[in-house]
């Protein structure tokens, strides 16, 4: 019997070792997480296709038809072009929001892993990330089809998208570890994160370009961690531009620090989970 109050290693090497050692378990739990969301439904996994398509159609209609929003492309193709750039922002924000919103309840939903069995609790946010990535890939497939139908071709720079999104995944994982732990001790944190991710959708350049804001507000918008990721994703997926490698390097370094800090917090506080639960 392992003492639940025993200390746990907080080193990056221990983290990487744990993730590699439990890679099969992570894959199995991720598959179960994805399938579990649609278990019992008639359409099953097909809902993962319908949801992004429906949201794309609704948001595009509201912002480009009702509010007459433009993205500076003009002409008869303005609505279709707006749909593409809008969808890129929705994909990035959606991936981030899914991981963040699910994090506070991960331990509470898996109490048996804390009390009854020896289980690597640190992989739970990684499993949640895997499920979010699955839905992101589905949405990305919808985006690629839309680009081909509207533009007739894909920008070669789209191959950089995984490199662009990787730093955000690393940083979000670090935040997730922090929220997973905090959600055990402060049950209201789930409501707070839901509000924050909703606010971030409107204070990020999802529905509008950064240039649409006055310069005095653009500086504040760039402090939003999603802004750079959304802008870079659009650059490679839609506008055919190479990534800002210098910016991505700095973002990656910051993301690694955030990931380690979140993991450190999780490992230091996990020994109190059993007492609270």
Residue, then its C-alpha position, 0 to 999 in steps of 0.5 A: x500500500x502506497x502512502x497517499x501523503x508521500x511526496x512526489x517528484x516535481x522534476x521535468x525529467x520525472x514528468x517526461x518519464x511518467x508520460x512515457x511510462x504510461x503512454x499506453x494508458x493515456x492512449x486507452x483513456x483518451x479513446x475511452x474519453x472520446x467514445x464515452x461522450x457519444x455513448x448511447x447517442x444515435x449518431x455517435x461520433x458524427x456529432x463531432x463533425x456536426x458541432x463545428x459545422x453548425x457553429x461555423x454556419x451560425x457564427x458566420x451568419x450572425x457576424x457577416x450577414x446580420x452585423x455585416x462584419x468584414x475582414x478587409x477582403x471585400x468583394x463578393x467573397x467577403x462572407x466566405x472568406x470571413x467564415x474561414x478566418x472566423x473558423x480558425x479562431x474558433x478552433x484555437x479558442x475551442x481547444x483551449x476552452x475545452x481543456x480549461x473548462x474540464x480541468x477543475x472537475x477531473x479529480x472530482x470525477x475520478x475519486x476512486x483513482x485517488x482513494x482506492x488504487x495506485x494511479x498516476x493522477x498527473x496523466x488526467x490532464x494529458x488525457x483531457x488534452x488528447x480528447x480536446x485534440x481529437x475534436x480539434x483535428x475534426x474541426x481542422x478537417x472541416x476547415x481544410x475542406x472549406x478552404x478547398x471549396x472556397x479557395x480551390x487550394x491550400x496554402x503550403x504554409x499550413x504544414x506549420x500549423x502543428x508547430x504553431x499550436x504546440x506552444x499553446x498546448x504546452x502552456x494550457x497543459x500547465x494551466x490545466x495541472x494547476x486548475x485540476x488541483x485547485x478544483x479539488x480544494x475550491x469547488x467554485x473554480x469550475x464556474x470561474x473558468x467557464x466565465x473566463x473562457x467565455x470572456x476570452x472568446x470575445x477579447x481574443x481576435x476570434x470575430x475580428x482582426x487585431x487591426x480593427x481595434x484602436x492602437x491603444x487597445x491593441x497593446x492590451x489585446x496582445x497580452x491575451x495569450x490566445x491572440x498570438x496563437x490565433x493570429x499565427x494560425x491564420x497566417x499559416x492556414x489562410x494567408x499563406x505566411x510563414x510563422x513568426x519564428x522569433x515570437x514562437x520561440x519566446x512563446x514556447x520558452x514561456x510555455x515550458x515554464x508555465x507547464x513545469x510550474x503547473x506540474x510542480x503545483x500539482x505534485x506538491x498539492x496532490x498529497x492533500x487530495x485524499x483528505x479533502x475528498 
